[in-house]
Amino acid sequence: MEARAHTGRLDELLHEVRRQMSRGTGADPRAVLDWLGRQIDADVALVGSAGAVETSTARFPRQILPSLEPTLSRLAGGQMAAAVTESGAFQVRLEALGPRAPRPVLVVAGTSAPTREAASLVSHAGSLIALLDRAQDADTTLRGYQYKARQLRFAVFSALLAGDLTLARRMTTGAVPALLDAERLRVYLLHCPSEDRDWLAQTYQDGSGYHGTGLMVHCPAFKEHLICLVADGSADELADELADKATDEADGEPDNEATDDSGDASADGPEAAQGHGTVLRRLVRDNPHYALGISSPYPLGATAEAYGQALHALAAARHTPERVAAYLGRTPLVPLLPRTEAGAWARALLRPLGSTPRATLDITRLAVTFPRSAVARLLDISRNTVSHHLGRVAATLGLDLGDVRTRAALDLAFCLAGGQPDGGFGAERGRPEPTLDELFRTEPAHAWAREFLRPLQDTRGRDLCATLRAWIDANTDAQRTARHLGLSRNTVRAHLRAAEHLLSRDLLTTGSGIHDLVHALHITGLRPVD
């Protein structure tokens, strides 16, 4: 009977350990000590490697510890494994836990010496506490590794955004991710609940902390975004995939990936997704709260452009039943503007910033496109710091950076100048600086604007252009727009979401597509040069 009772007690102890391990919230030695104290009718304490009580049963007599200090020191130092002694009216049993010195010590104090069965329970409990402690250490180490791996992946992504491939490789010396050996990549931007990002990145992580030929990066600015960089296949592979798709369509097989009708983004990109792309598409298919935007293939040095495309594709994807859209692309405005005149205009606008610190310029470039709070999270600085830098630029230029048209013009100037005030454009003596209106009156600019706004013609009775013009006039304030148009705020938001889908531009989540809209509306309001 005693053996059966002892076995039952051990089963209870194992059940407590299983309960703690299944919770995933870390080891709780106090629960084991309380259980042990009830089983052997004694009080128990866990003395840490530094000699202080880490946890104990409620009535443990701490006053006995000073007299036990020499024995505790020998046990912690590894000179002894266990000891039995007396301290006043208490019979004390001490056991060292774990293999590495200094070791924690389990101290059991009772009014009588423990029986052989009680001593066995003490040893078992001590061993399990040591195992729980080692498991906790392993979890802590793993979390630290995952955090550092996440930081390094983001650092690599940041270097690619800046177009600095050498820096990206130098940061990964010894374990260069396969992505950095690819000629081209696509950016897959996954919208998902923020709490899902950790397990997604960890589930598909390889032993080196990367993701095979891809890279999953937590977006610090937008908590629902997981940025996935995927090495693009070779031209031959893509040609084969396109040929296979054409064959399927000719055979009348259904196409499960619906095409977006905007002509700019579609669920069927130029690749029949393989590898990481297949995994991401399946995740979206199986999770109704997910959406996926996919960029065109770009050289690694143009990761920033691919990321911008993925943002716009994601805006389109969120308004389609499949929640997947690949960016097919339109010609951007910048290369269509007359280079010499556009350079002169950009140089004139940015000239006052010639002595502005690089950090201020970098912050400004981000903040003219993204919300200030997002820039602060992206750069790990305070929102007040972002506002301080922007205030300095606004005062230098004499402009109101709170105005959407001003931000659009400044962003265009930065794009034309390559991010620097001088932009590499030489001075043109004796010629007046062109105005933005003069740049926009050219026929290529008008053709671009007409093509950009063309999808809005399919409005199903809604005048989306009028809503968009009023929204820009109201500095993107939906409430003011609603009052001006005599509509409800919800109707205005619905029009904006419809325009997002038709234009394949992110207008509401990050606002990264607003500048193109501002320029297109500006251009169409001008008379072109004959």
HUHUHU-V753778 format. One record per pair of residues at least 12 apart in sequence whose ideal C-beta (glycine too) atoms are under 7 Angstrom apart, sorted by sequence separation. I is the first residue (numbers start at 0). GAP is how many residues later the second one is. D is the distance in whole Angstrom. If there is no record, write none. Layout:
I,GAP,D  I,GAP,D
//
This chain:
43,12,7  70,12,5  81,12,6  93,12,7  155,12,5  158,12,7  167,12,6  203,12,7  215,12,5  279,12,6  312,12,5  362,12,6  365,12,7  452,12,7  495,12,6  504,12,6  32,13,7  43,13,5  81,13,5  93,13,5  254,13,7  295,13,6  312,13,6  42,14,5  70,14,6  81,14,7  107,14,6  213,14,6  214,14,4  294,14,4  312,14,4  371,14,5  466,14,7  469,14,5  477,14,5  15,15,6  44,15,5  80,15,6  91,15,7  92,15,4  155,15,6  200,15,4  213,15,6  294,15,4  311,15,6  371,15,6  469,15,5  477,15,6  15,16,6  42,16,5  43,16,7  79,16,7  91,16,7  105,16,7  154,16,6  155,16,6  199,16,7  213,16,5  293,16,6  362,16,7  28,17,5  42,17,4  91,17,5  200,17,7  213,17,7  292,17,5  309,17,7  42,18,7  212,18,4  292,18,7  294,18,7  308,18,4  466,18,7  15,19,6  67,19,6  74,19,6  89,19,4  90,19,6  151,19,7  293,19,6  366,19,6  36,20,4  66,20,5  75,20,7  89,20,7  90,20,7  105,20,4  292,20,3  50,21,6  74,21,4  89,21,7  90,21,6  92,21,6  155,21,7  196,21,5  292,21,3  12,22,7  32,22,6  71,22,7  88,22,7  90,22,5  11,23,7  32,23,7  33,23,6  63,23,4  70,23,6  77,23,4  105,23,7  290,23,6  362,23,6  366,23,6  32,24,5  63,24,6  67,24,7  76,24,5  292,24,5  29,25,5  46,25,6  75,25,7  76,25,6  77,25,7  268,25,5  291,25,6  363,25,7  466,25,6  470,25,7  28,26,6  63,26,6  75,26,5  92,26,7  199,26,6  290,26,5  362,26,4  363,26,6  48,27,6  75,27,5  94,27,6  244,27,6  290,27,5  408,27,6  63,28,7  74,28,7  94,28,6  243,28,7  466,28,4  60,29,6  75,29,6  92,29,6  96,29,5  193,29,4  196,29,5  359,29,5  363,29,5  8,30,6  74,30,5  193,30,6  240,30,6  94,31,5  181,31,7  192,31,7  240,31,4  291,31,7  295,31,6  463,31,5  467,31,6  96,32,6  97,32,4  191,32,6  237,32,7  290,32,4  291,32,5  292,32,6  293,32,4  294,32,5  359,32,6  71,33,6  96,33,4  174,33,5  176,33,4  190,33,5  237,33,6  289,33,6  293,33,7  295,33,6  359,33,6  461,33,6  177,34,6  178,34,6  190,34,6  191,34,6  463,34,6  97,35,7  177,35,5  178,35,6  463,35,5  178,36,5  188,36,6  189,36,4  461,36,7  355,37,7  176,38,6  188,38,6  189,38,6  232,38,7  475,38,7  283,39,5  367,39,4  186,40,7  187,40,4  283,40,6  352,40,7  355,40,7  186,42,6  187,42,6  367,42,5  368,42,6  280,43,6  352,43,6  367,43,5  455,43,7  184,44,5  185,44,5  351,44,5  457,44,7  63,45,6  184,45,6  351,45,6  471,45,7  184,46,6  185,46,5  229,46,5  455,46,6  471,46,6  184,47,6  229,47,6  264,47,7  454,47,4  60,48,6  183,48,4  227,48,6  264,48,5  454,48,6  59,49,7  181,49,4  364,49,5  467,49,6  471,49,6  178,50,6  181,50,7  149,51,7  264,51,4  178,52,5  227,52,6  468,52,6  48,53,4  177,53,7  266,53,6  467,53,7  48,54,6  261,54,6  364,54,6  48,55,6  266,55,5  47,56,5  145,56,6  259,56,6  46,57,6  151,57,7  152,57,7  266,57,5  268,57,3  45,58,6  46,58,5  156,58,7  266,58,6  267,58,7  360,58,7  155,59,7  265,59,6  266,59,7  45,60,6  46,60,6  148,60,4  156,60,5  259,60,6  264,60,4  265,60,6  264,61,6  43,62,7  44,62,5  152,62,6  213,62,4  257,62,7  264,62,5  265,62,6  43,63,7  153,63,5  257,63,6  264,63,6  349,63,5  43,64,5  152,64,5  153,64,7  257,64,5  263,64,6  348,64,5  451,64,6  231,65,4  256,65,6  259,65,5  41,66,5  42,66,5  263,66,6  41,67,6  256,67,7  345,67,4  349,67,6  353,67,5  452,67,5  41,68,3  149,68,6  352,68,4  353,68,7  403,68,6  451,68,4  40,69,7  156,70,7  345,70,4  346,70,7  350,70,6  345,71,5  349,71,4  403,71,5  448,71,4  452,71,7  41,72,7  156,72,7  402,72,6  403,72,5  342,73,6  349,73,7  39,74,6  341,74,5  448,74,4  203,75,7  346,75,7  448,75,5  346,76,6  345,77,6  445,77,6  39,78,4  346,78,5  444,78,5  342,80,6  39,81,6  333,81,5  343,81,7  38,82,6  333,82,6  342,82,4  439,82,6  445,82,5  45,83,7  439,83,5  343,84,6  35,85,6  347,85,4  440,85,5  442,85,6  35,86,7  439,86,6  440,86,7  440,87,6  441,87,6  344,88,6  440,88,5  35,89,5  187,89,7  343,89,6  344,89,5  436,89,6  189,90,6  343,90,6  344,91,6  187,92,5  31,93,6  340,93,4  344,94,6  31,96,7  192,96,6  31,97,6  191,97,7  341,97,6  191,98,5  340,98,6  190,99,6  28,100,5  189,100,7  190,100,4  337,101,7  189,102,6  336,102,5  28,103,7  187,104,6  188,104,4  337,104,6  410,104,5  26,105,4  26,106,6  187,106,5  407,107,4  411,107,7  26,108,7  185,108,6  186,108,4  335,108,4  336,108,6  26,109,4  185,109,5  335,109,6  25,110,6  403,110,6  407,110,4  5,111,5  12,111,6  16,111,5  185,111,5  407,111,6  8,112,6  12,112,6  19,112,7  332,112,7  335,112,5  183,113,4  184,113,6  404,113,6  9,114,6  183,114,6  403,114,6  1,115,7  12,115,6  16,115,7  183,115,6  184,115,6  332,115,5  182,116,7  330,117,7  181,118,7  184,118,7  186,119,4  185,120,6  186,120,5  184,121,7  188,121,4  329,121,7  187,122,7  188,122,6  329,122,7  186,123,4  190,123,6  188,125,5  190,127,7  164,135,6  164,136,6  373,136,7  162,138,5  159,140,6  369,140,6  370,140,7  369,141,7  160,142,5  369,142,7  159,143,4  160,143,5  368,143,5  160,146,7  220,149,6  221,152,6  220,153,4  220,156,5  219,157,5  220,157,4  219,158,5  318,178,6  318,181,6  318,182,4  332,183,7  314,185,5  315,185,6  332,186,6  315,188,4  314,189,7  314,190,6  312,191,7  314,191,4  262,192,7  311,192,5  313,192,7  261,193,5  311,193,5  311,194,6  314,194,7  310,195,5  314,198,7  310,199,6  310,201,5  311,201,6  307,204,6  261,239,7  264,239,4  261,240,5  263,240,4  261,242,5  221,288,6
//
